Amino acid sequence: MVLIQKKNGLSEDLTTLESDYAEAEKDAEEAKAALLDMKGEIDRLKAEKDRMIAKFHSAEARVKIQESLDGLSIDAEVQALAGVREHIKGRVAEAKLGSELRESDLDARLKTLNRTAGAVTARAQLEEMKRAQAAAAGVAAGGKTL
């Protein structure tokens, strides 16, 4: 009898323990499922964070590009080009004027040189004529004394 009571007590304990075990196993499965759900949620949030960071960097890059483009004004470039054109036209005009002035100055110098050269040539011819006359006079005087 005592053994039967012990057996019955142990059977009840076994039943209780089995139900506790089943309940613990169920709780463990629920906890595992909750952890897996939580891991999935964390992964989803990490992916969303990565997407948001990528969007943020993309937006920053677009803003920087827009700011750079805003800094570039076609009107300013056209005005700068017009200024360069005017400067070049002025330099070309200066070069033409300088060339014309040099040509007129050169013409005056050539005329002066031609006059000077003409005078030098005339003097040289005069000296040559004087020598020829002196030589002729010397020959004539030398011929009379002989």
C-alpha positions, 0 to 999 in steps of 0.5 A: 500500500505504501508503494501504491500511494507512493506510485500514485503520488509520483504519478501525480507529480509526474503529471504535474511536472509534465504539464509544467514541462509542456507549459515551460516548453510552450513559454520557451517557444513563445519567447523564442518566437517573440525574440525572432519577431524582435530580431526581425523588427531590429533588422527591419529598423536597421535596414530603414536606418540605412535607407534613411542615412542613404537618403540623407546623404543623397539629399545633402549631395543634391543640396551641395550640387544645387548650391554650386549651380546657384553660384554659377550664373550665366549672366555673370559669365556673359558679363565677364566674356563681354568685358574680355571682348571689350578689353581685346578690342581695346588692345587691338585698337591700341596695336593698330594706333601704335602701328599707324603712329610708328608708320608715320614716324617711320615715314618721317625718319625715312624722309629725313634719312633720304634728305641726309643721304642726299646731302651726304651724296651731294657733298661726296660728289662735290668733293669728288668734283673738287679733287677732279678739278684740282687734279686737272688743275695740277696736271695743267699747271704741271704741263706748263712748267714742263 
